[in-house]
Amino acid sequence: MGEHDALSFCPHIGIASGLVTVGYVGTPLKYSCSVFGTPVTYANRCTSVKPEIKDMVSSSIVFPADEWQNRNFEQVIPCQKIKLSDGKIQEMPQSWQLLEPRTVELRNIGDFQIREIVNSIVSFPMQTMEERAKEALKQLGENGLYRPSKTNKL
């Protein structure tokens, strides 16, 4: 979601794990499902945490610091590899970064130690889709790649 964010959604995702209760209400034809428990509360509160480096972050994943344990960042989020036209594989620079643990104030929980994985791909969250389209056409025109067709007017 954070790497292919065509609509500039800029997701801020909260993750937590642990025991939860799943509840279903309704009939077999139409029902509703919900999940309850401390991990749900932690994940929900983590979504409200905004990155400290606001200028260069398009998306973030926030989770309780003790969830990370001894994981290896490169194994959790490997670099993207693309196949070039000549058949060679090129490794793209990593756009995600694991930040150091920090303590934040979470509503109804208090001080809480979190970790964040942030994406530094810059998007245009302040532009509308129309503005983004105009910007793209302008860049194509500047590079000689946009040649509008002439239409007959009645």
Rosetta constraint file for C-alpha pairs under 8 A:
AtomPair CA 1 CA 5 HARMONIC 5.75 0.50
AtomPair CA 1 CA 11 HARMONIC 7.22 0.50
AtomPair CA 2 CA 10 HARMONIC 6.55 0.50
AtomPair CA 2 CA 11 HARMONIC 6.46 0.50
AtomPair CA 2 CA 58 HARMONIC 7.20 0.50
AtomPair CA 2 CA 59 HARMONIC 5.48 0.50
AtomPair CA 2 CA 60 HARMONIC 7.79 0.50
AtomPair CA 2 CA 119 HARMONIC 6.94 0.50
AtomPair CA 3 CA 119 HARMONIC 7.79 0.50
AtomPair CA 3 CA 121 HARMONIC 7.40 0.50
AtomPair CA 5 CA 9 HARMONIC 6.23 0.50
AtomPair CA 5 CA 10 HARMONIC 6.88 0.50
AtomPair CA 7 CA 129 HARMONIC 7.34 0.50
AtomPair CA 8 CA 123 HARMONIC 6.56 0.50
AtomPair CA 8 CA 124 HARMONIC 6.47 0.50
AtomPair CA 8 CA 125 HARMONIC 5.08 0.50
AtomPair CA 9 CA 125 HARMONIC 7.34 0.50
AtomPair CA 10 CA 58 HARMONIC 5.27 0.50
AtomPair CA 10 CA 59 HARMONIC 4.98 0.50
AtomPair CA 10 CA 125 HARMONIC 7.22 0.50
AtomPair CA 11 CA 58 HARMONIC 7.62 0.50
AtomPair CA 11 CA 59 HARMONIC 5.10 0.50
AtomPair CA 11 CA 60 HARMONIC 6.69 0.50
AtomPair CA 12 CA 47 HARMONIC 5.56 0.50
AtomPair CA 12 CA 48 HARMONIC 7.68 0.50
AtomPair CA 12 CA 50 HARMONIC 7.75 0.50
AtomPair CA 12 CA 59 HARMONIC 5.48 0.50
AtomPair CA 12 CA 60 HARMONIC 4.78 0.50
AtomPair CA 12 CA 61 HARMONIC 5.90 0.50
AtomPair CA 12 CA 62 HARMONIC 7.52 0.50
AtomPair CA 13 CA 43 HARMONIC 7.94 0.50
AtomPair CA 13 CA 46 HARMONIC 7.35 0.50
AtomPair CA 13 CA 47 HARMONIC 5.19 0.50
AtomPair CA 13 CA 59 HARMONIC 7.97 0.50
AtomPair CA 13 CA 60 HARMONIC 6.14 0.50
AtomPair CA 13 CA 61 HARMONIC 4.67 0.50
AtomPair CA 13 CA 62 HARMONIC 6.15 0.50
AtomPair CA 14 CA 42 HARMONIC 7.70 0.50
AtomPair CA 14 CA 43 HARMONIC 4.38 0.50
AtomPair CA 14 CA 44 HARMONIC 6.04 0.50
AtomPair CA 14 CA 45 HARMONIC 7.26 0.50
AtomPair CA 14 CA 46 HARMONIC 4.68 0.50
AtomPair CA 14 CA 47 HARMONIC 4.50 0.50
AtomPair CA 14 CA 61 HARMONIC 5.82 0.50
AtomPair CA 14 CA 62 HARMONIC 4.91 0.50
AtomPair CA 14 CA 63 HARMONIC 5.76 0.50
AtomPair CA 15 CA 42 HARMONIC 7.58 0.50
AtomPair CA 15 CA 43 HARMONIC 4.64 0.50
AtomPair CA 15 CA 44 HARMONIC 7.94 0.50
AtomPair CA 15 CA 46 HARMONIC 7.19 0.50
AtomPair CA 15 CA 61 HARMONIC 7.21 0.50
AtomPair CA 15 CA 62 HARMONIC 6.31 0.50
AtomPair CA 15 CA 63 HARMONIC 4.97 0.50
AtomPair CA 15 CA 64 HARMONIC 7.72 0.50
AtomPair CA 16 CA 39 HARMONIC 5.09 0.50
AtomPair CA 16 CA 40 HARMONIC 6.97 0.50
AtomPair CA 16 CA 42 HARMONIC 6.17 0.50
AtomPair CA 16 CA 43 HARMONIC 5.08 0.50
AtomPair CA 16 CA 63 HARMONIC 5.83 0.50
AtomPair CA 16 CA 64 HARMONIC 6.53 0.50
AtomPair CA 16 CA 67 HARMONIC 7.25 0.50
AtomPair CA 17 CA 39 HARMONIC 5.38 0.50
AtomPair CA 17 CA 67 HARMONIC 7.64 0.50
AtomPair CA 18 CA 38 HARMONIC 7.67 0.50
AtomPair CA 18 CA 39 HARMONIC 5.69 0.50
AtomPair CA 19 CA 37 HARMONIC 6.96 0.50
AtomPair CA 19 CA 38 HARMONIC 7.85 0.50
AtomPair CA 19 CA 39 HARMONIC 7.24 0.50
AtomPair CA 20 CA 35 HARMONIC 6.53 0.50
AtomPair CA 20 CA 36 HARMONIC 5.61 0.50
AtomPair CA 20 CA 37 HARMONIC 4.75 0.50
AtomPair CA 20 CA 38 HARMONIC 7.30 0.50
AtomPair CA 20 CA 39 HARMONIC 7.02 0.50
AtomPair CA 20 CA 40 HARMONIC 7.56 0.50
AtomPair CA 21 CA 35 HARMONIC 5.63 0.50
AtomPair CA 21 CA 36 HARMONIC 5.12 0.50
AtomPair CA 21 CA 37 HARMONIC 6.28 0.50
AtomPair CA 22 CA 33 HARMONIC 7.13 0.50
AtomPair CA 22 CA 34 HARMONIC 5.84 0.50
AtomPair CA 22 CA 35 HARMONIC 4.53 0.50
AtomPair CA 22 CA 36 HARMONIC 6.43 0.50
AtomPair CA 23 CA 33 HARMONIC 5.62 0.50
AtomPair CA 23 CA 34 HARMONIC 5.35 0.50
AtomPair CA 23 CA 35 HARMONIC 6.28 0.50
AtomPair CA 23 CA 36 HARMONIC 7.89 0.50
AtomPair CA 24 CA 31 HARMONIC 6.67 0.50
AtomPair CA 24 CA 32 HARMONIC 5.68 0.50
AtomPair CA 24 CA 33 HARMONIC 4.51 0.50
AtomPair CA 24 CA 34 HARMONIC 6.66 0.50
AtomPair CA 25 CA 31 HARMONIC 5.48 0.50
AtomPair CA 25 CA 32 HARMONIC 5.29 0.50
AtomPair CA 25 CA 33 HARMONIC 6.46 0.50
AtomPair CA 26 CA 30 HARMONIC 5.99 0.50
AtomPair CA 26 CA 31 HARMONIC 4.17 0.50
AtomPair CA 26 CA 32 HARMONIC 6.35 0.50
AtomPair CA 27 CA 31 HARMONIC 5.45 0.50
AtomPair CA 35 CA 40 HARMONIC 7.15 0.50
AtomPair CA 36 CA 40 HARMONIC 6.14 0.50
AtomPair CA 36 CA 41 HARMONIC 8.00 0.50
AtomPair CA 37 CA 41 HARMONIC 6.63 0.50
AtomPair CA 38 CA 42 HARMONIC 6.22 0.50
AtomPair CA 39 CA 43 HARMONIC 6.04 0.50
AtomPair CA 40 CA 44 HARMONIC 6.06 0.50
AtomPair CA 41 CA 45 HARMONIC 6.13 0.50
AtomPair CA 42 CA 46 HARMONIC 6.04 0.50
AtomPair CA 42 CA 63 HARMONIC 7.84 0.50
AtomPair CA 42 CA 64 HARMONIC 7.52 0.50
AtomPair CA 43 CA 47 HARMONIC 6.52 0.50
AtomPair CA 43 CA 62 HARMONIC 7.93 0.50
AtomPair CA 43 CA 63 HARMONIC 6.78 0.50
AtomPair CA 44 CA 48 HARMONIC 7.31 0.50
AtomPair CA 45 CA 49 HARMONIC 7.23 0.50
AtomPair CA 45 CA 106 HARMONIC 6.20 0.50
AtomPair CA 45 CA 107 HARMONIC 7.03 0.50
AtomPair CA 46 CA 62 HARMONIC 5.50 0.50
AtomPair CA 46 CA 63 HARMONIC 6.15 0.50
AtomPair CA 46 CA 64 HARMONIC 7.89 0.50
AtomPair CA 46 CA 106 HARMONIC 7.78 0.50
AtomPair CA 47 CA 61 HARMONIC 7.86 0.50
AtomPair CA 47 CA 62 HARMONIC 6.68 0.50
AtomPair CA 49 CA 62 HARMONIC 7.26 0.50
AtomPair CA 49 CA 104 HARMONIC 7.86 0.50
AtomPair CA 50 CA 54 HARMONIC 7.53 0.50
AtomPair CA 51 CA 57 HARMONIC 7.36 0.50
AtomPair CA 51 CA 60 HARMONIC 7.23 0.50
AtomPair CA 51 CA 116 HARMONIC 7.67 0.50
AtomPair CA 51 CA 118 HARMONIC 7.60 0.50
AtomPair CA 53 CA 57 HARMONIC 6.62 0.50
AtomPair CA 56 CA 120 HARMONIC 5.40 0.50
AtomPair CA 56 CA 121 HARMONIC 7.39 0.50
AtomPair CA 56 CA 122 HARMONIC 6.35 0.50
AtomPair CA 57 CA 118 HARMONIC 6.20 0.50
AtomPair CA 57 CA 119 HARMONIC 5.56 0.50
AtomPair CA 57 CA 120 HARMONIC 4.77 0.50
AtomPair CA 57 CA 121 HARMONIC 6.85 0.50
AtomPair CA 57 CA 122 HARMONIC 6.77 0.50
AtomPair CA 58 CA 118 HARMONIC 7.60 0.50
AtomPair CA 58 CA 119 HARMONIC 5.84 0.50
AtomPair CA 58 CA 120 HARMONIC 6.15 0.50
AtomPair CA 58 CA 121 HARMONIC 6.16 0.50
AtomPair CA 58 CA 122 HARMONIC 5.92 0.50
AtomPair CA 58 CA 123 HARMONIC 6.30 0.50
AtomPair CA 59 CA 118 HARMONIC 5.91 0.50
AtomPair CA 59 CA 119 HARMONIC 5.29 0.50
AtomPair CA 59 CA 120 HARMONIC 7.71 0.50
AtomPair CA 60 CA 116 HARMONIC 6.63 0.50
AtomPair CA 60 CA 117 HARMONIC 5.62 0.50
AtomPair CA 60 CA 118 HARMONIC 4.33 0.50
AtomPair CA 60 CA 119 HARMONIC 6.16 0.50
AtomPair CA 61 CA 116 HARMONIC 5.61 0.50
AtomPair CA 61 CA 117 HARMONIC 5.10 0.50
AtomPair CA 61 CA 118 HARMONIC 6.41 0.50
AtomPair CA 62 CA 114 HARMONIC 6.76 0.50
AtomPair CA 62 CA 115 HARMONIC 5.89 0.50
AtomPair CA 62 CA 116 HARMONIC 4.56 0.50
AtomPair CA 62 CA 117 HARMONIC 6.57 0.50
AtomPair CA 63 CA 67 HARMONIC 6.89 0.50
AtomPair CA 63 CA 114 HARMONIC 5.61 0.50
AtomPair CA 63 CA 115 HARMONIC 5.63 0.50
AtomPair CA 63 CA 116 HARMONIC 6.58 0.50
AtomPair CA 64 CA 68 HARMONIC 7.77 0.50
AtomPair CA 64 CA 112 HARMONIC 7.62 0.50
AtomPair CA 64 CA 113 HARMONIC 6.10 0.50
AtomPair CA 64 CA 114 HARMONIC 4.43 0.50
AtomPair CA 64 CA 115 HARMONIC 6.17 0.50
AtomPair CA 65 CA 69 HARMONIC 7.84 0.50
AtomPair CA 65 CA 101 HARMONIC 6.19 0.50
AtomPair CA 65 CA 113 HARMONIC 5.49 0.50
AtomPair CA 65 CA 114 HARMONIC 4.27 0.50
AtomPair CA 65 CA 115 HARMONIC 4.82 0.50
AtomPair CA 66 CA 113 HARMONIC 7.97 0.50
AtomPair CA 66 CA 114 HARMONIC 7.85 0.50
AtomPair CA 68 CA 115 HARMONIC 7.71 0.50
AtomPair CA 71 CA 75 HARMONIC 7.83 0.50
AtomPair CA 71 CA 76 HARMONIC 7.35 0.50
AtomPair CA 72 CA 76 HARMONIC 6.36 0.50
AtomPair CA 73 CA 77 HARMONIC 5.97 0.50
AtomPair CA 73 CA 78 HARMONIC 7.68 0.50
AtomPair CA 73 CA 98 HARMONIC 7.25 0.50
AtomPair CA 74 CA 78 HARMONIC 4.87 0.50
AtomPair CA 74 CA 79 HARMONIC 7.29 0.50
AtomPair CA 77 CA 96 HARMONIC 7.71 0.50
AtomPair CA 78 CA 94 HARMONIC 7.89 0.50
AtomPair CA 79 CA 91 HARMONIC 6.43 0.50
AtomPair CA 79 CA 92 HARMONIC 6.15 0.50
AtomPair CA 79 CA 93 HARMONIC 6.64 0.50
AtomPair CA 79 CA 94 HARMONIC 5.39 0.50
AtomPair CA 80 CA 91 HARMONIC 6.00 0.50
AtomPair CA 80 CA 92 HARMONIC 5.45 0.50
AtomPair CA 80 CA 93 HARMONIC 7.69 0.50
AtomPair CA 80 CA 94 HARMONIC 7.46 0.50
AtomPair CA 81 CA 89 HARMONIC 6.42 0.50
AtomPair CA 81 CA 90 HARMONIC 5.58 0.50
AtomPair CA 81 CA 91 HARMONIC 4.45 0.50
AtomPair CA 81 CA 92 HARMONIC 5.92 0.50
AtomPair CA 82 CA 89 HARMONIC 5.66 0.50
AtomPair CA 82 CA 90 HARMONIC 5.41 0.50
AtomPair CA 82 CA 91 HARMONIC 6.54 0.50
AtomPair CA 82 CA 92 HARMONIC 7.40 0.50
AtomPair CA 83 CA 87 HARMONIC 5.93 0.50
AtomPair CA 83 CA 88 HARMONIC 5.82 0.50
AtomPair CA 83 CA 89 HARMONIC 4.60 0.50
AtomPair CA 83 CA 90 HARMONIC 6.36 0.50
AtomPair CA 84 CA 88 HARMONIC 5.38 0.50
AtomPair CA 84 CA 89 HARMONIC 6.10 0.50
AtomPair CA 84 CA 90 HARMONIC 6.95 0.50
AtomPair CA 95 CA 119 HARMONIC 5.52 0.50
AtomPair CA 95 CA 120 HARMONIC 5.28 0.50
AtomPair CA 95 CA 121 HARMONIC 6.02 0.50
AtomPair CA 96 CA 117 HARMONIC 6.44 0.50
AtomPair CA 96 CA 118 HARMONIC 5.41 0.50
AtomPair CA 96 CA 119 HARMONIC 4.35 0.50
AtomPair CA 96 CA 120 HARMONIC 6.19 0.50
AtomPair CA 97 CA 117 HARMONIC 5.43 0.50
AtomPair CA 97 CA 118 HARMONIC 5.36 0.50
AtomPair CA 97 CA 119 HARMONIC 6.51 0.50
AtomPair CA 97 CA 120 HARMONIC 7.67 0.50
AtomPair CA 98 CA 115 HARMONIC 7.48 0.50
AtomPair CA 98 CA 116 HARMONIC 5.92 0.50
AtomPair CA 98 CA 117 HARMONIC 4.46 0.50
AtomPair CA 98 CA 118 HARMONIC 6.60 0.50
AtomPair CA 99 CA 115 HARMONIC 6.34 0.50
AtomPair CA 99 CA 116 HARMONIC 5.41 0.50
AtomPair CA 99 CA 117 HARMONIC 6.16 0.50
AtomPair CA 99 CA 118 HARMONIC 7.53 0.50
AtomPair CA 100 CA 115 HARMONIC 6.37 0.50
AtomPair CA 100 CA 116 HARMONIC 7.52 0.50
AtomPair CA 101 CA 113 HARMONIC 6.53 0.50
AtomPair CA 101 CA 114 HARMONIC 5.54 0.50
AtomPair CA 101 CA 115 HARMONIC 4.74 0.50
AtomPair CA 101 CA 116 HARMONIC 7.50 0.50
AtomPair CA 102 CA 113 HARMONIC 5.57 0.50
AtomPair CA 102 CA 114 HARMONIC 5.61 0.50
AtomPair CA 102 CA 115 HARMONIC 6.66 0.50
AtomPair CA 103 CA 111 HARMONIC 6.17 0.50
AtomPair CA 103 CA 112 HARMONIC 5.30 0.50
AtomPair CA 103 CA 113 HARMONIC 4.37 0.50
AtomPair CA 103 CA 114 HARMONIC 6.19 0.50
AtomPair CA 104 CA 110 HARMONIC 7.90 0.50
AtomPair CA 104 CA 111 HARMONIC 5.52 0.50
AtomPair CA 104 CA 112 HARMONIC 5.39 0.50
AtomPair CA 104 CA 113 HARMONIC 6.47 0.50
AtomPair CA 104 CA 114 HARMONIC 7.22 0.50
AtomPair CA 105 CA 109 HARMONIC 7.48 0.50
AtomPair CA 105 CA 110 HARMONIC 5.10 0.50
AtomPair CA 105 CA 111 HARMONIC 4.57 0.50
AtomPair CA 105 CA 112 HARMONIC 6.16 0.50
AtomPair CA 106 CA 110 HARMONIC 5.17 0.50
AtomPair CA 106 CA 111 HARMONIC 6.37 0.50
AtomPair CA 106 CA 112 HARMONIC 6.59 0.50
AtomPair CA 124 CA 132 HARMONIC 7.53 0.50
AtomPair CA 127 CA 131 HARMONIC 5.77 0.50
AtomPair CA 127 CA 132 HARMONIC 6.23 0.50
AtomPair CA 128 CA 132 HARMONIC 6.26 0.50
AtomPair CA 129 CA 133 HARMONIC 6.12 0.50
AtomPair CA 130 CA 134 HARMONIC 6.24 0.50
AtomPair CA 131 CA 135 HARMONIC 6.17 0.50
AtomPair CA 132 CA 136 HARMONIC 6.17 0.50
AtomPair CA 133 CA 137 HARMONIC 6.21 0.50
AtomPair CA 134 CA 138 HARMONIC 6.10 0.50
AtomPair CA 135 CA 139 HARMONIC 6.27 0.50
AtomPair CA 136 CA 140 HARMONIC 6.19 0.50
AtomPair CA 137 CA 141 HARMONIC 6.05 0.50
AtomPair CA 137 CA 146 HARMONIC 6.89 0.50
AtomPair CA 138 CA 142 HARMONIC 6.18 0.50
AtomPair CA 139 CA 143 HARMONIC 6.30 0.50
AtomPair CA 140 CA 144 HARMONIC 6.24 0.50
AtomPair CA 140 CA 145 HARMONIC 4.98 0.50
AtomPair CA 140 CA 146 HARMONIC 5.19 0.50
AtomPair CA 141 CA 145 HARMONIC 5.69 0.50
AtomPair CA 141 CA 146 HARMONIC 4.73 0.50
AtomPair CA 141 CA 147 HARMONIC 7.34 0.50
